[in-house]
Amino acid sequence: MSGTREVVRIAWTPGGDRLLGTCHCGAERTGEDPAEMWDWLFAHPSGHRTKEER
Ligand SMILES: [Zn+2]
């Protein structure tokens, strides 16, 4: 814990063909479309609570 700044990031998964988005709240999501990923990150509370995995 080094602060309350909200940090989100998107990186390629080790496989290399998918993106892994990490929200500042710790939620993660994989996808193929960067725009969609940012959308999800900035929508922060929305969409995090689905039971969808992978
Ligand atoms: Zn979040």
PDB file of the backbone (N, CA, C, O) and the ligand in Angstrom, with CONECT records:
HET     ZN  A 101       1
ATOM      1  N   MET A   1       0.831  -1.206   0.000  1.00  0.00           N
ATOM      2  CA  MET A   1       0.000   0.000   0.000  1.00  0.00           C
ATOM      3  C   MET A   1       0.866   1.256   0.000  1.00  0.00           C
ATOM      4  O   MET A   1       1.497   1.587   1.003  1.00  0.00           O
ATOM      5  N   SER A   2       0.887   1.929  -1.103  1.00  0.00           N
ATOM      6  CA  SER A   2       1.726   3.118  -1.164  1.00  0.00           C
ATOM      7  C   SER A   2       0.901   4.356  -1.500  1.00  0.00           C
ATOM      8  O   SER A   2       1.454   5.384  -1.889  1.00  0.00           O
ATOM      9  N   GLY A   3      -0.396   4.263  -1.354  1.00  0.00           N
ATOM     10  CA  GLY A   3      -1.210   5.425  -1.674  1.00  0.00           C
ATOM     11  C   GLY A   3      -2.585   5.022  -2.133  1.00  0.00           C
ATOM     12  O   GLY A   3      -2.898   3.836  -2.243  1.00  0.00           O
ATOM     13  N   THR A   4      -3.397   6.007  -2.399  1.00  0.00           N
ATOM     14  CA  THR A   4      -4.754   5.695  -2.814  1.00  0.00           C
ATOM     15  C   THR A   4      -4.971   6.025  -4.285  1.00  0.00           C
ATOM     16  O   THR A   4      -6.099   6.014  -4.778  1.00  0.00           O
ATOM     17  N   ARG A   5      -3.874   6.318  -4.979  1.00  0.00           N
ATOM     18  CA  ARG A   5      -4.011   6.645  -6.383  1.00  0.00           C
ATOM     19  C   ARG A   5      -4.586   5.448  -7.140  1.00  0.00           C
ATOM     20  O   ARG A   5      -4.188   4.303  -6.924  1.00  0.00           O
ATOM     21  N   GLU A   6      -5.500   5.733  -8.000  1.00  0.00           N
ATOM     22  CA  GLU A   6      -6.118   4.657  -8.750  1.00  0.00           C
ATOM     23  C   GLU A   6      -5.260   4.298  -9.956  1.00  0.00           C
ATOM     24  O   GLU A   6      -5.008   5.121 -10.836  1.00  0.00           O
ATOM     25  N   VAL A   7      -4.834   3.079  -9.968  1.00  0.00           N
ATOM     26  CA  VAL A   7      -3.968   2.646 -11.056  1.00  0.00           C
ATOM     27  C   VAL A   7      -4.609   1.477 -11.787  1.00  0.00           C
ATOM     28  O   VAL A   7      -5.013   0.477 -11.193  1.00  0.00           O
ATOM     29  N   VAL A   8      -4.682   1.642 -13.055  1.00  0.00           N
ATOM     30  CA  VAL A   8      -5.161   0.533 -13.874  1.00  0.00           C
ATOM     31  C   VAL A   8      -4.091   0.237 -14.915  1.00  0.00           C
ATOM     32  O   VAL A   8      -3.309   1.115 -15.280  1.00  0.00           O
ATOM     33  N   ARG A   9      -4.060  -0.962 -15.375  1.00  0.00           N
ATOM     34  CA  ARG A   9      -3.066  -1.273 -16.389  1.00  0.00           C
ATOM     35  C   ARG A   9      -3.561  -2.379 -17.318  1.00  0.00           C
ATOM     36  O   ARG A   9      -4.404  -3.205 -16.970  1.00  0.00           O
ATOM     37  N   ILE A  10      -3.004  -2.345 -18.482  1.00  0.00           N
ATOM     38  CA  ILE A  10      -3.339  -3.378 -19.461  1.00  0.00           C
ATOM     39  C   ILE A  10      -2.034  -3.933 -20.006  1.00  0.00           C
ATOM     40  O   ILE A  10      -1.141  -3.178 -20.392  1.00  0.00           O
ATOM     41  N   ALA A  11      -1.930  -5.231 -20.033  1.00  0.00           N
ATOM     42  CA  ALA A  11      -0.709  -5.843 -20.536  1.00  0.00           C
ATOM     43  C   ALA A  11      -1.069  -7.098 -21.318  1.00  0.00           C
ATOM     44  O   ALA A  11      -2.135  -7.688 -21.144  1.00  0.00           O
ATOM     45  N   TRP A  12      -0.155  -7.475 -22.172  1.00  0.00           N
ATOM     46  CA  TRP A  12      -0.376  -8.716 -22.907  1.00  0.00           C
ATOM     47  C   TRP A  12      -0.197  -9.888 -21.966  1.00  0.00           C
ATOM     48  O   TRP A  12       0.664  -9.874 -21.086  1.00  0.00           O
ATOM     49  N   THR A  13      -1.010 -10.887 -22.160  1.00  0.00           N
ATOM     50  CA  THR A  13      -0.855 -12.090 -21.358  1.00  0.00           C
ATOM     51  C   THR A  13       0.375 -12.829 -21.864  1.00  0.00           C
ATOM     52  O   THR A  13       0.809 -12.614 -22.996  1.00  0.00           O
ATOM     53  N   PRO A  14       0.937 -13.700 -21.032  1.00  0.00           N
ATOM     54  CA  PRO A  14       2.122 -14.461 -21.440  1.00  0.00           C
ATOM     55  C   PRO A  14       1.916 -15.180 -22.760  1.00  0.00           C
ATOM     56  O   PRO A  14       2.862 -15.360 -23.527  1.00  0.00           O
ATOM     57  N   GLY A  15       0.706 -15.585 -23.022  1.00  0.00           N
ATOM     58  CA  GLY A  15       0.418 -16.262 -24.288  1.00  0.00           C
ATOM     59  C   GLY A  15       0.645 -15.343 -25.471  1.00  0.00           C
ATOM     60  O   GLY A  15       1.024 -15.786 -26.555  1.00  0.00           O
ATOM     61  N   GLY A  16       0.408 -14.053 -25.253  1.00  0.00           N
ATOM     62  CA  GLY A  16       0.717 -13.089 -26.286  1.00  0.00           C
ATOM     63  C   GLY A  16      -0.432 -12.716 -27.198  1.00  0.00           C
ATOM     64  O   GLY A  16      -0.309 -11.786 -27.995  1.00  0.00           O
ATOM     65  N   ASP A  17      -1.528 -13.412 -27.099  1.00  0.00           N
ATOM     66  CA  ASP A  17      -2.612 -13.096 -28.020  1.00  0.00           C
ATOM     67  C   ASP A  17      -3.821 -12.495 -27.323  1.00  0.00           C
ATOM     68  O   ASP A  17      -4.867 -12.280 -27.936  1.00  0.00           O
ATOM     69  N   ARG A  18      -3.662 -12.229 -26.037  1.00  0.00           N
ATOM     70  CA  ARG A  18      -4.775 -11.627 -25.317  1.00  0.00           C
ATOM     71  C   ARG A  18      -4.263 -10.553 -24.376  1.00  0.00           C
ATOM     72  O   ARG A  18      -3.092 -10.529 -23.997  1.00  0.00           O
ATOM     73  N   LEU A  19      -5.176  -9.669 -24.012  1.00  0.00           N
ATOM     74  CA  LEU A  19      -4.815  -8.598 -23.104  1.00  0.00           C
ATOM     75  C   LEU A  19      -5.335  -8.913 -21.712  1.00  0.00           C
ATOM     76  O   LEU A  19      -6.414  -9.478 -21.537  1.00  0.00           O
ATOM     77  N   LEU A  20      -4.540  -8.531 -20.737  1.00  0.00           N
ATOM     78  CA  LEU A  20      -4.980  -8.690 -19.362  1.00  0.00           C
ATOM     79  C   LEU A  20      -5.118  -7.305 -18.748  1.00  0.00           C
ATOM     80  O   LEU A  20      -4.136  -6.578 -18.599  1.00  0.00           O
ATOM     81  N   GLY A  21      -6.328  -6.957 -18.399  1.00  0.00           N
ATOM     82  CA  GLY A  21      -6.569  -5.657 -17.782  1.00  0.00           C
ATOM     83  C   GLY A  21      -6.689  -5.830 -16.283  1.00  0.00           C
ATOM     84  O   GLY A  21      -7.397  -6.715 -15.802  1.00  0.00           O
ATOM     85  N   THR A  22      -5.985  -4.968 -15.541  1.00  0.00           N
ATOM     86  CA  THR A  22      -6.055  -5.031 -14.090  1.00  0.00           C
ATOM     87  C   THR A  22      -6.602  -3.726 -13.557  1.00  0.00           C
ATOM     88  O   THR A  22      -6.037  -2.661 -13.804  1.00  0.00           O
ATOM     89  N   CYS A  23      -7.681  -3.804 -12.839  1.00  0.00           N
ATOM     90  CA  CYS A  23      -8.299  -2.613 -12.275  1.00  0.00           C
ATOM     91  C   CYS A  23      -7.591  -2.236 -10.976  1.00  0.00           C
ATOM     92  O   CYS A  23      -6.927  -3.067 -10.356  1.00  0.00           O
ATOM     93  N   HIS A  24      -7.739  -0.977 -10.575  1.00  0.00           N
ATOM     94  CA  HIS A  24      -7.105  -0.534  -9.327  1.00  0.00           C
ATOM     95  C   HIS A  24      -7.676  -1.242  -8.121  1.00  0.00           C
ATOM     96  O   HIS A  24      -7.083  -1.218  -7.043  1.00  0.00           O
ATOM     97  N   CYS A  25      -8.829  -1.877  -8.294  1.00  0.00           N
ATOM     98  CA  CYS A  25      -9.450  -2.589  -7.174  1.00  0.00           C
ATOM     99  C   CYS A  25      -8.983  -4.032  -7.126  1.00  0.00           C
ATOM    100  O   CYS A  25      -9.341  -4.783  -6.219  1.00  0.00           O
ATOM    101  N   GLY A  26      -8.178  -4.413  -8.117  1.00  0.00           N
ATOM    102  CA  GLY A  26      -7.635  -5.761  -8.096  1.00  0.00           C
ATOM    103  C   GLY A  26      -8.340  -6.712  -9.044  1.00  0.00           C
ATOM    104  O   GLY A  26      -7.884  -7.834  -9.265  1.00  0.00           O
ATOM    105  N   ALA A  27      -9.438  -6.266  -9.596  1.00  0.00           N
ATOM    106  CA  ALA A  27     -10.156  -7.116 -10.534  1.00  0.00           C
ATOM    107  C   ALA A  27      -9.350  -7.263 -11.817  1.00  0.00           C
ATOM    108  O   ALA A  27      -8.657  -6.338 -12.241  1.00  0.00           O
ATOM    109  N   GLU A  28      -9.450  -8.420 -12.416  1.00  0.00           N
ATOM    110  CA  GLU A  28      -8.730  -8.641 -13.657  1.00  0.00           C
ATOM    111  C   GLU A  28      -9.681  -9.158 -14.714  1.00  0.00           C
ATOM    112  O   GLU A  28     -10.700  -9.784 -14.423  1.00  0.00           O
ATOM    113  N   ARG A  29      -9.315  -8.877 -15.942  1.00  0.00           N
ATOM    114  CA  ARG A  29     -10.148  -9.358 -17.037  1.00  0.00           C
ATOM    115  C   ARG A  29      -9.297  -9.522 -18.282  1.00  0.00           C
ATOM    116  O   ARG A  29      -8.438  -8.692 -18.579  1.00  0.00           O
ATOM    117  N   THR A  30      -9.544 -10.582 -18.991  1.00  0.00           N
ATOM    118  CA  THR A  30      -8.816 -10.784 -20.237  1.00  0.00           C
ATOM    119  C   THR A  30      -9.727 -10.483 -21.412  1.00  0.00           C
ATOM    120  O   THR A  30     -10.945 -10.643 -21.327  1.00  0.00           O
ATOM    121  N   GLY A  31      -9.134 -10.051 -22.492  1.00  0.00           N
ATOM    122  CA  GLY A  31      -9.906  -9.741 -23.678  1.00  0.00           C
ATOM    123  C   GLY A  31      -8.978  -9.521 -24.850  1.00  0.00           C
ATOM    124  O   GLY A  31      -7.756  -9.600 -24.723  1.00  0.00           O
ATOM    125  N   GLU A  32      -9.577  -9.246 -25.990  1.00  0.00           N
ATOM    126  CA  GLU A  32      -8.762  -9.069 -27.190  1.00  0.00           C
ATOM    127  C   GLU A  32      -8.790  -7.638 -27.687  1.00  0.00           C
ATOM    128  O   GLU A  32      -7.956  -7.248 -28.504  1.00  0.00           O
ATOM    129  N   ASP A  33      -9.744  -6.849 -27.201  1.00  0.00           N
ATOM    130  CA  ASP A  33      -9.904  -5.493 -27.697  1.00  0.00           C
ATOM    131  C   ASP A  33      -9.499  -4.469 -26.640  1.00  0.00           C
ATOM    132  O   ASP A  33     -10.166  -4.346 -25.613  1.00  0.00           O
ATOM    133  N   PRO A  34      -8.416  -3.735 -26.879  1.00  0.00           N
ATOM    134  CA  PRO A  34      -7.934  -2.743 -25.919  1.00  0.00           C
ATOM    135  C   PRO A  34      -9.007  -1.725 -25.552  1.00  0.00           C
ATOM    136  O   PRO A  34      -9.145  -1.346 -24.389  1.00  0.00           O
ATOM    137  N   ALA A  35      -9.763  -1.288 -26.553  1.00  0.00           N
ATOM    138  CA  ALA A  35     -10.806  -0.287 -26.288  1.00  0.00           C
ATOM    139  C   ALA A  35     -11.841  -0.834 -25.320  1.00  0.00           C
ATOM    140  O   ALA A  35     -12.316  -0.137 -24.424  1.00  0.00           O
ATOM    141  N   GLU A  36     -12.170  -2.075 -25.523  1.00  0.00           N
ATOM    142  CA  GLU A  36     -13.148  -2.702 -24.646  1.00  0.00           C
ATOM    143  C   GLU A  36     -12.583  -2.825 -23.240  1.00  0.00           C
ATOM    144  O   GLU A  36     -13.293  -2.661 -22.247  1.00  0.00           O
ATOM    145  N   MET A  37     -11.293  -3.117 -23.180  1.00  0.00           N
ATOM    146  CA  MET A  37     -10.638  -3.274 -21.892  1.00  0.00           C
ATOM    147  C   MET A  37     -10.641  -1.966 -21.111  1.00  0.00           C
ATOM    148  O   MET A  37     -10.963  -1.947 -19.923  1.00  0.00           O
ATOM    149  N   TRP A  38     -10.280  -0.875 -21.782  1.00  0.00           N
ATOM    150  CA  TRP A  38     -10.288   0.428 -21.108  1.00  0.00           C
ATOM    151  C   TRP A  38     -11.697   0.786 -20.676  1.00  0.00           C
ATOM    152  O   TRP A  38     -11.919   1.349 -19.604  1.00  0.00           O
ATOM    153  N   ASP A  39     -12.632   0.448 -21.531  1.00  0.00           N
ATOM    154  CA  ASP A  39     -14.025   0.715 -21.223  1.00  0.00           C
ATOM    155  C   ASP A  39     -14.397   0.052 -19.908  1.00  0.00           C
ATOM    156  O   ASP A  39     -15.033   0.648 -19.038  1.00  0.00           O
ATOM    157  N   TRP A  40     -13.990  -1.168 -19.798  1.00  0.00           N
ATOM    158  CA  TRP A  40     -14.305  -1.948 -18.599  1.00  0.00           C
ATOM    159  C   TRP A  40     -13.597  -1.353 -17.384  1.00  0.00           C
ATOM    160  O   TRP A  40     -14.180  -1.258 -16.304  1.00  0.00           O
ATOM    161  N   LEU A  41     -12.362  -0.961 -17.562  1.00  0.00           N
ATOM    162  CA  LEU A  41     -11.599  -0.400 -16.451  1.00  0.00           C
ATOM    163  C   LEU A  41     -12.215   0.906 -15.955  1.00  0.00           C
ATOM    164  O   LEU A  41     -12.347   1.131 -14.752  1.00  0.00           O
ATOM    165  N   PHE A  42     -12.582   1.749 -16.894  1.00  0.00           N
ATOM    166  CA  PHE A  42     -13.129   3.046 -16.491  1.00  0.00           C
ATOM    167  C   PHE A  42     -14.558   2.927 -15.984  1.00  0.00           C
ATOM    168  O   PHE A  42     -15.055   3.817 -15.295  1.00  0.00           O
ATOM    169  N   ALA A  43     -15.201   1.848 -16.318  1.00  0.00           N
ATOM    170  CA  ALA A  43     -16.550   1.619 -15.812  1.00  0.00           C
ATOM    171  C   ALA A  43     -16.479   1.020 -14.416  1.00  0.00           C
ATOM    172  O   ALA A  43     -17.480   0.606 -13.832  1.00  0.00           O
ATOM    173  N   HIS A  44     -15.265   0.991 -13.912  1.00  0.00           N
ATOM    174  CA  HIS A  44     -14.862   0.319 -12.669  1.00  0.00           C
ATOM    175  C   HIS A  44     -15.895  -0.545 -11.921  1.00  0.00           C
ATOM    176  O   HIS A  44     -15.775  -1.770 -11.943  1.00  0.00           O
ATOM    177  N   PRO A  45     -16.877   0.032 -11.277  1.00  0.00           N
ATOM    178  CA  PRO A  45     -17.736  -0.856 -10.475  1.00  0.00           C
ATOM    179  C   PRO A  45     -18.583  -1.768 -11.351  1.00  0.00           C
ATOM    180  O   PRO A  45     -18.955  -2.867 -10.940  1.00  0.00           O
ATOM    181  N   SER A  46     -18.881  -1.314 -12.540  1.00  0.00           N
ATOM    182  CA  SER A  46     -19.760  -2.096 -13.408  1.00  0.00           C
ATOM    183  C   SER A  46     -19.012  -3.259 -14.050  1.00  0.00           C
ATOM    184  O   SER A  46     -17.908  -3.096 -14.570  1.00  0.00           O
ATOM    185  N   GLY A  47     -19.617  -4.401 -14.006  1.00  0.00           N
ATOM    186  CA  GLY A  47     -19.060  -5.541 -14.706  1.00  0.00           C
ATOM    187  C   GLY A  47     -18.072  -6.346 -13.898  1.00  0.00           C
ATOM    188  O   GLY A  47     -17.638  -7.411 -14.337  1.00  0.00           O
ATOM    189  N   HIS A  48     -17.704  -5.856 -12.719  1.00  0.00           N
ATOM    190  CA  HIS A  48     -16.728  -6.581 -11.913  1.00  0.00           C
ATOM    191  C   HIS A  48     -17.361  -7.751 -11.175  1.00  0.00           C
ATOM    192  O   HIS A  48     -16.686  -8.696 -10.766  1.00  0.00           O
ATOM    193  N   ARG A  49     -18.650  -7.663 -11.019  1.00  0.00           N
ATOM    194  CA  ARG A  49     -19.281  -8.639 -10.136  1.00  0.00           C
ATOM    195  C   ARG A  49     -19.915  -9.817 -10.847  1.00  0.00           C
ATOM    196  O   ARG A  49     -20.632 -10.610 -10.237  1.00  0.00           O
ATOM    197  N   THR A  50     -19.655  -9.927 -12.105  1.00  0.00           N
ATOM    198  CA  THR A  50     -20.213 -11.082 -12.797  1.00  0.00           C
ATOM    199  C   THR A  50     -19.452 -12.319 -12.359  1.00  0.00           C
ATOM    200  O   THR A  50     -18.339 -12.227 -11.841  1.00  0.00           O
ATOM    201  N   LYS A  51     -20.042 -13.442 -12.564  1.00  0.00           N
ATOM    202  CA  LYS A  51     -19.347 -14.675 -12.199  1.00  0.00           C
ATOM    203  C   LYS A  51     -18.527 -15.196 -13.369  1.00  0.00           C
ATOM    204  O   LYS A  51     -17.923 -16.267 -13.316  1.00  0.00           O
ATOM    205  N   GLU A  52     -18.533 -14.412 -14.404  1.00  0.00           N
ATOM    206  CA  GLU A  52     -17.799 -14.827 -15.593  1.00  0.00           C
ATOM    207  C   GLU A  52     -16.299 -14.891 -15.312  1.00  0.00           C
ATOM    208  O   GLU A  52     -15.718 -13.957 -14.758  1.00  0.00           O
ATOM    209  N   GLU A  53     -15.692 -15.989 -15.695  1.00  0.00           N
ATOM    210  CA  GLU A  53     -14.252 -16.125 -15.524  1.00  0.00           C
ATOM    211  C   GLU A  53     -13.643 -16.642 -16.812  1.00  0.00           C
ATOM    212  O   GLU A  53     -14.035 -17.687 -17.331  1.00  0.00           O
ATOM    213  N   ARG A  54     -12.710 -15.915 -17.301  1.00  0.00           N
ATOM    214  CA  ARG A  54     -12.036 -16.235 -18.546  1.00  0.00           C
ATOM    215  C   ARG A  54     -12.957 -16.067 -19.741  1.00  0.00           C
ATOM    216  O   ARG A  54     -12.543 -16.297 -20.877  1.00  0.00           O
TER     217      ARG A  54
HETATM  218 ZN    ZN A 101     -12.451  -2.117 -10.298  1.00  0.00          ZN2+
END
